[in-house]
């Protein structure tokens, strides 16, 4: 298989030339473009998540050999979460080469955080399948750059931080309730309310439930603080 000029340019940005170019094509193919003759990137995403996890687990252990498990876990979570994957994807302009269906194209899919994060994991798996773990590891560490060194010791996403806040006060975990959905199917907007058993609550809206939940959790944390 011969790659397009855009995908060849992406290989340069990624820093890996594929021996099996069909793996890269599959990694950048969203499910909205799948067909009986065209595989999408969902299975690669599943694998890439695990490869990334192992690379980052080793990296945080090596960087701080005196840290406890309780200190390492939030750093690890911050490095592997979808938001971080999406940041890295944006840095190498992964969105430009994604193969998307018409509805995703019209809804700005090339810039969607969740979609970019998933595709980044799929690309990691493609590198792993193409050249093995060591090459995949080196690729990930190069792309993540100084993040391993600069991630904060108390780095946590908002939902985790809110749950820990509740647990420290003997409260059950927060609830996340969808209170509204608007917009067309190809570009929905979700409004989620984060609610504590003690009565405090805040809501936020975003283009995915995951993002709306995080935003609502952050809003509630801010009001509590």
C-alpha positions in Angstrom: 0.0 0.0 0.0 1.3 3.5 -0.9 0.5 6.3 1.5 -0.9 9.6 0.4 1.3 12.7 0.6 -0.5 13.9 3.7 0.1 10.6 5.5 3.7 10.6 4.5 4.0 14.1 6.0 2.3 12.8 9.1 4.9 10.0 9.4 7.6 12.7 9.6 5.7 14.6 12.4 5.1 11.3 14.2 8.8 10.3 13.8 8.1 6.7 12.5 8.0 5.4 9.0 5.7 2.4 8.7 6.8 -0.9 7.3 3.1 -1.8 7.2 1.4 1.4 6.0 -2.0 -0.2 6.2 -1.7 0.0 10.0 -1.4 3.8 9.9 -4.4 4.0 7.5 -6.5 1.9 9.9 -5.3 4.0 12.9 -6.6 7.2 11.4 -9.9 5.8 10.1 -12.8 6.8 12.4 -15.8 4.5 12.9 -17.9 6.9 10.9 -15.8 5.9 7.8 -15.8 2.1 8.4 -17.3 -0.3 5.9 -17.1 -4.1 5.2 -14.0 -3.4 3.3 -12.5 -0.7 5.5 -11.5 -1.3 9.1 -11.8 1.5 11.7 -9.4 2.3 14.5 -11.4 1.1 17.5 -9.5 -2.2 18.1 -6.2 -0.4 17.7 -7.4 2.3 20.2 -8.1 -0.5 22.7 -4.5 -1.9 22.3 -2.9 1.6 22.2 -4.4 2.5 25.6 -2.7 -0.5 27.1 0.7 0.2 25.4 0.5 3.8 26.5 -0.3 2.7 30.1 2.7 0.4 30.3 5.1 3.1 28.9 3.9 5.7 31.3 3.9 3.3 34.3 7.5 2.6 33.6 8.3 6.2 33.0 6.8 7.6 36.3 8.5 4.8 38.3 11.9 5.6 36.7 11.5 9.3 37.1 10.8 9.3 40.8 12.1 6.1 42.4 11.2 7.3 45.9 7.5 8.0 45.2 4.8 5.9 46.8 2.0 4.3 44.9 -0.3 6.9 46.1 1.9 9.6 44.7 2.5 7.8 41.4 -1.1 7.0 40.6 -2.4 10.6 40.0 0.7 11.4 37.9 0.1 8.3 35.8 -3.6 9.1 35.4 -2.8 12.6 34.2 -0.3 11.3 31.6 -2.6 8.7 30.0 -6.0 10.5 30.2 -7.8 11.4 26.9 -7.2 15.1 27.4 -3.4 14.6 27.4 -3.6 12.2 24.4 -5.6 14.9 22.6 -3.0 17.5 23.4 -0.2 15.4 21.9 -2.4 14.6 18.9 -2.9 18.3 18.3 0.8 19.0 18.5 1.5 16.6 15.6 -1.6 17.7 13.7 -3.2 14.3 13.8 -6.6 15.8 13.1 -5.5 16.8 9.6 -5.1 13.2 8.4 -8.2 11.6 10.1 -10.6 9.8 7.8 -14.0 10.9 9.0 -17.6 10.5 7.8 -19.6 13.5 6.6 -21.4 14.0 9.9 -18.2 14.1 11.9 -16.6 16.4 9.4 -19.4 18.8 9.6 -19.4 18.8 13.4 -15.7 19.7 13.6 -14.5 16.2 14.3 -10.9 17.0 13.5 -10.8 19.2 16.6 -12.8 17.0 19.0 -10.9 16.2 22.1 -12.3 12.7 22.6 -11.9 11.8 18.9 -8.3 13.0 18.9 -7.4 11.2 22.1 -8.8 7.9 20.7 -6.9 8.3 17.4 -3.7 9.0 19.3 -4.0 5.7 21.1 -4.7 4.0 17.8 -1.6 5.4 16.3 0.5 4.2 19.3 -0.9 0.7 18.7 -0.1 0.9 15.0 3.5 1.8 15.8 3.6 -1.1 18.3 2.2 -3.6 15.8 4.5 -2.3 13.1 7.8 -2.2 15.0 7.5 -3.7 18.5 7.3 -2.3 22.0 10.7 -0.6 22.2 10.1 1.6 19.1 6.5 2.3 20.4 8.0 3.2 23.8 10.6 5.6 22.3 7.9 7.2 20.1 5.6 7.8 23.0 8.3 9.2 25.3 9.5 11.5 22.5 6.0 12.8 21.8 5.1 13.2 25.5 8.3 15.1 26.0 8.7 16.8 29.4 5.3 15.9 30.6 6.6 13.0 32.6 9.0 15.3 34.4 6.6 18.3 34.9 3.4 16.5 35.7 2.4 17.6 39.2 2.6 15.2 42.1 -1.0 15.9 43.0 -2.3 15.9 39.4 -5.8 14.6 39.2 -8.7 15.1 36.9 -11.7 17.0 38.3 -13.9 14.0 38.8 -11.2 12.2 40.8 -10.6 15.2 42.9 -14.3 15.7 43.6 -14.7 12.1 44.6 -11.7 12.3 47.0 -13.2 15.5 48.5 -16.5 13.6 49.1 -14.8 10.6 50.6 -12.7 12.7 53.0 -16.1 14.0 54.4 -17.7 10.5 54.6 -20.0 11.3 51.7 -20.9 8.9 48.9 -19.4 9.5 45.5 -20.8 12.4 43.5 -23.7 11.8 41.0 -23.6 13.0 37.4 -27.0 13.5 35.9 -27.7 14.5 32.3 -30.2 17.4 32.6 -30.3 18.5 28.9 -29.2 17.7 25.4 -29.4 20.0 22.5 -28.1 20.4 19.0 -28.3 18.0 16.0 -27.1 14.4 16.3 -23.9 15.1 14.5 -23.0 17.9 16.9 -24.8 17.3 20.3 -24.3 19.5 23.4 -24.7 17.8 26.7 -25.5 19.5 30.0 -24.5 17.5 33.1 -25.1 18.3 36.7 -22.5 17.1 39.3 -24.4 16.6 42.6 -23.2 15.8 46.2 -25.4 14.0 48.7 -24.9 17.1 51.0 -26.9 19.1 48.4 -24.2 21.1 46.6 -24.4 21.0 42.8 -23.1 22.6 39.7 -23.7 22.0 36.0 -21.7 22.5 32.8 -22.2 21.8 29.1 -19.8 20.3 26.5 -19.8 18.4 23.2 -19.4 15.0 25.0 -20.8 13.5 28.2 -17.2 12.9 29.4 -16.2 16.5 28.9 -19.4 17.8 30.5 -18.9 15.7 33.5 -15.4 16.9 34.0 -16.4 20.5 33.6 -19.3 20.1 36.0 -17.0 18.5 38.6 -14.5 21.3 38.2 -17.3 23.9 38.6 -18.5 22.2 41.8 -14.9 21.9 43.2 -14.4 25.6 42.5 -17.6 26.5 44.3 -16.6 24.3 47.3 -13.2 25.8 47.5 
